């Protein structure tokens, strides 16, 4: 930002987090530039519906914007009742005051929606403060530091509306606010276009990885090999020498132990993995709960190095290979444990790639709804048919996909770093503009 000029003269703002301000600027507490007192959404939990009026909490603010996709709905009756206390309008500024304290977004839609209590509604007096300027001023580091310091972190981070109202912001003359917001919007739009382009590139890399995996585990690496029909719709043709068979012919599939807290004796306590501990390609081992697994159940209900754990419910089919050695670790009934029946025929690393491809190709979805099945019983899982090349070819495919995945990961990480830097530049530019470190009047 060295190419931007500073203002001709400055004075001390009297606030550590703001520092010096242009000589002709003021400083004001938020409460003095609003047309109405700060309010928030209902403190009750409404009944959520599949349709109705959109209802946002603090998680509805994503990267400085309101995100309505996949959010909750409330009834029109509840909406009308909640509107008696608070009704967000276009150009209101919403601020997270609980959980994700300090998140800020301006309402840019005239559509009806409502907000929950973790969001505060700020409505600026347009004769004193441009609502877009208020949005940027609250996103600036100078305001965010004040909000952070004013918050209460004794349990869950939160800030009261009275403390939020006392946060101070720099206040240029109203005509200058209009100039600044125009200049800020122009520059942030340029940065956001670059972020969108790079974000799309990351999405394309993910799609490329998925396409490479699906092709490799269904067609192999030799483009000239003779093919045959697999008889499985999502797989299509496979190399002629590959075997297509039920999963149970190649892998043992066992569900874990059902947890029964009433029958815990404490005599044979063993840490165990839950569904939520198994993520794609990684397994959480921190703070695991324990259950009784008797000595005669150890072989049946514990895992060994190289076992593949697959989610039976929730995100059905999500899987990871256990690489934690042979320490005694159990697994709950919400997980399948897969072991190759013959280690000289199958590689669990290969089948982990197959399972990921099957998941992405809708194998675990129901009919026309395309919704993921809620549970995958062991007897049903064993019946699924997959394609299996010879072991040496499985190893070649795994090695090829590992190399390709590493290359894509490096590109993704490099692109993500550049996105993070652009976001930092955007935040620094906003802070510099609304604290008067740079003079944008001639640019607007």
C-alpha positions, 0 to 999 in steps of 0.5 A: 500500500506504499503507493497510497498517500497519507493525509496532510495532517494527523492528531492523536485519537486517544484510543490505543487501537486506533492511533492517529487520525486525520486532523479533521476526523472525529471518533465516535462510540457506535451507540452515537451513530445509530438510528436505534439501540442495538438489538438481537434475535430471540433467546429461545430455540424455535422449532426448525422446519424444512421451509419457511423463513430463513433463520441465521445464527452467527455461523451464517456469516462466512468470510464477511458475507451472509450465507443463506445456503443450507441454513435453518427455517422457522415458521411465518408465525414465529417470524412475525413474533420475533419481528416484534423484537428485531427485524433485520433490514437491508443495510443493517450491519450484523455482528457476532456477539456470542461464539464467533465474536466479532464476525461482521456482515452487512445485509444486502438483501431485501428478502425476509429473514430473521436472526438468532440471539448470537447476532446483534443488529446495528442500524446506522443513522445515515445522516451520521454514518454510511452503513457500508462505512460502518461495516468496514469500520467494524471489520477493521483491526482497530474495532476487532481488537476493541470487541475482543477486549470487551468480550467475556471469555469466562465460558464461551466468548461473548460480548454484551450489547452495551459493551458493543455499543461503546466500541469506538470507530473513526468517523470522517465527515459523511461525504468523505465516508461515501468516498471511502466506501466507494474506494474500498469497495472497488479495491476489495472487489478486485481482491475478491475476484482474484480470491474467487479465481484461485478458489475455483482453481482449488475446486478444479484440482479436487475434481482432477484428483477425484477423476484420476482416482476413479479412472485408476481404480476402475480402468487401471494405468495401461491405456491399451489393455483389453476391457470387459464389462464389469456388470457394475453401473458406476464402474463400467468397463474394467481391464479384462484380467481384473476380478469383479466380485462381492466385497465379502470375497476379498475382505472380512467386514465386521461391525464394532461393539455396541456400547452399553453404559449400564453393563460397564464393569470397569474391569477390562476398560479399553479406549475405543474409536467412534464414528466421529473419530474416523475422518477421510484419511485420518483417525482422531486418537485424542481423548478417546472414551473407554468401554469394557472389552473382555479378553475373549472379545479382544480379537473381535472388537479391536483393531490392528495396524492396516485395518480399514475403518469405514463409517456405518452411519453419519457420513456413510462410507467415510474411511481411514486406515489405522496406522497407530500400531497394534496397541489395544484400541476398540471400535464402536458399532457405528464403524466397520472394520475391514481386513483383507482375507488374503494379504497376497491378493489385496492391498488395503491402500488400494481398496481405500482409494476404491471406497473413496471413488465409490462414495463420490460416484453415489454408490451410497446414495438412495434412488432419485433423491441422491441423499446418502443412506442413513446406515450401511449394515454389514450384510449389505456392505458385504454384497457390494461388488467392486473391481480388483486387479492383481496385487502387483497392479494394485501396488502400482496404482497406489504408488501412481495415485500417491504421487499424483495426490502429493503433486495436487496437494502441493499446488493446492497448498500453494494456492491456498497460501496465496488466497490467505495472503489476499485476505490479509491484504484485503483486511489490511487495506480496510483497516488502513482506509477506515483509520485514515492511514491512507488518503483515498479521496482522489481515488473514489 
